[in-house]
Amino acid sequence: MTSNELVLVTGANGHLGNNLVRLLVQKGYKVRASVRNIHNTKSFEGVNCEVIYADITDKDSMIKAMNGVSIVFAVAAVFKLWAKHPKEEIYDTNMKGCRILFEAASFAQVKRIVYVSSIAALNYSSFPVNENSGYNTDRRDMYYNSKNDSEKLAFQLSEKYNIELVTVLPSAMIGSVITDKLSNSNEILKNLISNKIPLETHIYINWIDVKDVAQGCYMAAIKGRKGERYILANEKGMSLTTTIEIANQILPELKLKKPKSVPKFILYSMGYIMGIIAKITGKAPAITEKEVSMFYGLKQDFNISKAKNELEFSPIPSEKALKNAILYMWKNKEHFL
């Protein structure tokens, strides 16, 4: 990848997409940023890039966005853990988007795709997890299924259309420039700072600075080996209790309460009730019984040596990433809180 090439970032007004656009522009690349809402360009103010409409489920718009592009950073996807109709809203959309991505790329003669998958697509049967652990065998969550199956499909289609493919698998991205719509990870921080996390769910989160993931995506484009996947995460996950302790250290004025630990069956019961209410109201619940079943006690610990060795991936530690993100959100509390 050379700086005179035109590159495309899909989902460019999202958290990762916008930070990736900024990084590529800083490095001197000609960047085309695709968004679904062409009227929402606030996140591109002061950024020297071309903004264009594209929808991952609209083949014609994707072909137009890829015209003259040599490398595509495929960031756009449905990223939510709950929906009233999860298969249609999450799984089907992400699978269709993956197929259209490669069909459009083939038509536009794109050379290489950096496909943003997720740690959701990893097998957690042994620790620490690495890229060779395989794919996730737990089929209870449609978002996890969509990341799992769309990455598999991406490798199949890259072979079919003879397009170089590298996949990256980020963990919970926080910090740096946050666009208007908060990601799931940033929603957790928002609730944490607002003292709205009363219970320890025993769900471990692997915090990573979004700028480090953006750098990892860039390095995957220039150094990633064709047909390989790379985990972009820190080595250790963190509990909500530890997360809150760190927040209290840097912002003692928040006086955040330590979350209470309750037995798993109580969390499960609460999740079951919240799930029923969510189906009625259409609003995402704080937790569901499925999430308790899948993630209770599951530690997000990874072996990231492959990304370190091949992509020169060197993320700041989770604790520092967390501190930076909390301070950023607190500094801009009138906007986020």
Residue, then its C-alpha position, 0 to 999 in steps of 0.5 A: m500500500t502506497s500513499n498515492e493509492l486510493v483506499l476505502v473505509t466502510g462504516a467510516n462514521g463509526h468508532l473504529g472507522n472514524n479513527l481509522v480514517r483519521l490515521l490513514v489521512q495523517k499518514g498521507y493516504k487518499v481516503r474515501a470514507s463511506v457512510r449510510n447517512i451522507h448528511n451526518t458528516k460532523s465526525f469528518e470536520g477538519v479531516n481531509c477525506e472524501v465522504i460517500y454514501a454506501d450501504i453494505t446491503d446495497k451492491d450498486s452503492m458498494i461498487k460505486a464506493m470501490n471505484g478506483v480503490s486498491i484496498v478496502f478496510a471493511v469496518a461496516a457491520v451491524f454491531k449490537l448484542w440484542a435486537k427484537h429480531p436478531k437473525e434478520e437484523i444482525y445475522d442476515t444483514n452481516m452475512k449479506g453485507c459480507r457477500i456483497l462486499f466481495e462481489a462489489a470488490s471483484f467487479a471494481q478490481v480491488k486488490r486487497i481487503v482488510y476485513v474487521s471481524s471480532i474476538a467473537a469469532l474465536n474458540y474459547s475452549s482453551f486459554p490463552v486464546n489465539e488465532n489457531s484456536g478455531y472458530n466459536t462453537d457457541r451458537r446461542d448469540m446471533y451477533y457472535n454467529s454473524k462474526n463467526d460465519s461472515e469471517k469464514l465466508a470472507f475467506q471462501l469468497s476471497e478465494k473465489y474472486n482471487i482477492e487478497l484477504v487479511t482479517v483482524l479481530p478486535s476486542a472491546m474498543i474504547g477511547s480516542v475520538i468517539t462519534d455520536k453513536l456510542s458503541n457497546s463498549n463505550e456504552i458500558l463506560k458511560n453507564l459506569i461513570s454514571n454509577k449505573i452498574p450495581l452488580e458484578t456480572h463476572i463478565y470479563i472485558n478485554w479493553i483496547d484503545v481504538k487507536d491501537v486497533a486502527q494502527g493494527c488495521y493499517m499494518a494488516a494492510i501493508k504487512g499482513r499475510k494473505g489468508e491470515r487472521y490477527i487478534l487485536a487485543n490486550e493479553k488480559g481481560m478485566s472484571l467490572t469491579t476492577t474497572i470501577e476501582i480504576a475509575n475511582q482512582i483517576l476520578p475520585e469525585l465520582k464516588l462510584k459504588k463497588p458492584k455487588s456480587v450475587p449468585k449466578f442464578i440470580l443474574y440469570s433470573m434477572g436476565y430472563i425477566m429483562g429479556i422478556i421486558a425488552k421484547i415488549t418494549g423494543k429496548a435493549p436490556a442491561i443483561t440477558e440470561k443468554e449473556v449470563s450463560m455464555f459469558y459468566g466467568l469467561k476470561q478474555d485472555f489472548n495470545i497476541s504474539k502473532a500480531k506483535n511479531e507480524l504487524e508490530f502490534s504494540p497496544i497500550p495496556s488495558e489499564k492505561a487505555l481505560k484511564n484515557a477513555i474515562l478521562y476523555m468521556w468525563k472531559n466531554k461529559e456534556h456530550f456523552l453523559 
